[in-house]
Amino acid sequence: MRAADESKEPPVTIAPPLSPVPQQRPQAEPRVNPRSAPTTPVLTVDLAAVGGAYRQLRAALPGVDLYYAVKANPSRAVLDVLRGEGACWDVASPGEIEAVLAVDPDPARISYGNTVKKPADIAHAHALGVRRFSVDCDAELDKLIARAPGATLLVRITTSGAGADWALGRKFGCDEVTAGRLLARAVTHGHPVGTCFHVGSQQRDVTAWDEPLMTTARLRAVVRAHGTDLAVVDLGGGFPAHAADPTPDVPSFGRAIMAAVGRYLGPDVPPLMAEPGRGLVADAGTLETEVVLVSERAGRRWVYIDVGLFSGLAETMGEAIRYRISAHRDARPLRGPTGDVVLAGPTCDSVDVLYQQHRPRLPLDLRVGDRLRIHAAGAYTTTYSSVGFNGFAPLREVHR
Ligand SMILES: *Cc1c(COP(=O)(O)O)cnc(C)c1O
C-alpha cells in the first residue's frame, strides 16, 4: 500500500486520517555492489584451491593413489580440476559413475566404494569396466561374486569413529571375524582382495588410522594363509576441513598415517589408496548468505539466514560440523563487539536451526541485509541441498 503523502489520488476511505499515518521507518537498504554481493545463497568454489589441496594431500601421502569421493562435491568444474591433477574416483551410484566417465573415460580408475548396491547397478558398473568394489557382509558379497567376476573386492572393516565430527561407523563396516571370512570367501571365488575403512569424516585425530591398520595387518595374515596377499589397502577419507575447531594440518596427518602403515604393514607394504572427499574440496568453498531477520527469543539473539538445513547445511545436523562464519556489510568485514547467537535457516520447519548449543559469535550490530560467509563449505553442501523444500531454491554454485 502506498503511503498517504505519496498519493495524488482522492482517498477511497470514508474517514481520512486525522494525521499522517506514522511511516514505519524501514532499515536503510544496504548499498551493495552487485559484483561483490552475489544473489544469495551461493557457494563460490575456488578451483585453484581444489588443485592445491589435492597436491598437498598427495605430497603428504607418498605412493598412495587418491580416489576422490565424488559425493563431497560432484560439480563438473571440480571433477575437471581433479582429473587434471591425476585423481582417481570413489563413487557410490550409477549417477556418479556417469559423472566421472564424462570427465575421465577410464573405468579402471573408479572404485565403487558404496557397500550397499543394487544387483543391477553392480552388473551395470562391471559391464562399463569398473573393477573395484567394496563389501561389508555376506549378502553383498553374494551379489558381487555373481555379478562382478574377477573384480577386486575391498572388505570394509568397522571403525570406532572416535575423533571424527561426522562418524560413519554405525552404518558401515564389519568386525574382524566377519572381515576374515569375507576375504577368504572372495579369494576362494578368484577375486583379488583388499581392505578398506573410513575413520569418520572431519577426523581431527591423526592417530585414528592406527587401529584399522592394525586390524588390517591381522587380516593380511588370513589372506596370506589362503595363498595370496592384499592387492590394496584403502585408507579411506576423513581428512578435515578448517572448521571452527582446530585441526592438525595435512602434513601431520600424512606423517602419522605413513608411520602407522610402516609399523603395521611394512616392510612389504601392499598398494595403497585413499578416498578423500571433504579434505580436497571443503576449504575451497565459501557459502555466502544473507541475514533475513535478527530477533530476540527467550532472552537470546536469533539470527535467521537464507540458507539452512534443507538448502545445503545438512551437516549442521546435531551441530556436528561447526563452520567458521564471518559477517560482512557492503562487502566489508563487520568489526566491533560480538555476542553469541542462535543461528537458524529460513524455512517453516522447526528443525531448521543450525546452531543452538554451539554458539557462534556475531557482531552485535548485525542487521537485516548483512551477509554471513560460511567458510570451508565446499564439501557436502550443494549435494545436500534439497530440490526446493518449502519453496527455497537449491544451493547455486559458481567458480572462480
Ligand atoms: C564419503 C566417503 C568418503 C569421503 O569421506 P571424507 O570424510 O569426505 O573424506 C570416502 N569413502 C567412502 C566410502 C565414503 O562414503
The ligand as an SDF file (V2000), in Angstrom:
LIG
                    3D

 15 15  0  0  0  0  0  0  0  0999 V2000
   32.0430  -40.2130    1.8810 C   0  0  0  0  0  0  0  0  0  0  0  0
   33.0910  -41.2280    1.6950 C   0  0  0  0  0  0  0  0  0  0  0  0
   34.4300  -40.8390    1.6210 C   0  0  0  0  0  0  0  0  0  0  0  0
   34.8820  -39.4160    1.8030 C   0  0  0  0  0  0  0  0  0  0  0  0
   34.9350  -39.0720    3.1280 O   0  0  0  0  0  0  0  0  0  0  0  0
   35.5170  -37.6670    3.6010 P   0  0  0  0  0  0  0  0  0  0  0  0
   35.3910  -37.6950    5.0600 O   0  0  0  0  0  0  0  0  0  0  0  0
   34.7160  -36.6260    2.9440 O   0  0  0  0  0  0  0  0  0  0  0  0
   36.9410  -37.6230    3.1620 O   0  0  0  0  0  0  0  0  0  0  0  0
   35.3530  -41.8180    1.3800 C   0  0  0  0  0  0  0  0  0  0  0  0
   34.9980  -43.1200    1.2300 N   0  0  0  0  0  0  0  0  0  0  0  0
   33.7230  -43.5120    1.3070 C   0  0  0  0  0  0  0  0  0  0  0  0
   33.3960  -44.9530    1.1230 C   0  0  0  0  0  0  0  0  0  0  0  0
   32.7370  -42.5990    1.5500 C   0  0  0  0  0  0  0  0  0  0  0  0
   31.4660  -42.9900    1.6380 O   0  0  0  0  0  0  0  0  0  0  0  0
  1  2  1  0
  2  3  1  0
  2 14  2  0
  3  4  1  0
  3 10  2  0
  4  5  1  0
  5  6  1  0
  6  7  2  0
  6  8  1  0
  6  9  1  0
 10 11  1  0
 11 12  2  0
 12 13  1  0
 12 14  1  0
 14 15  1  0
M  END
$$$$
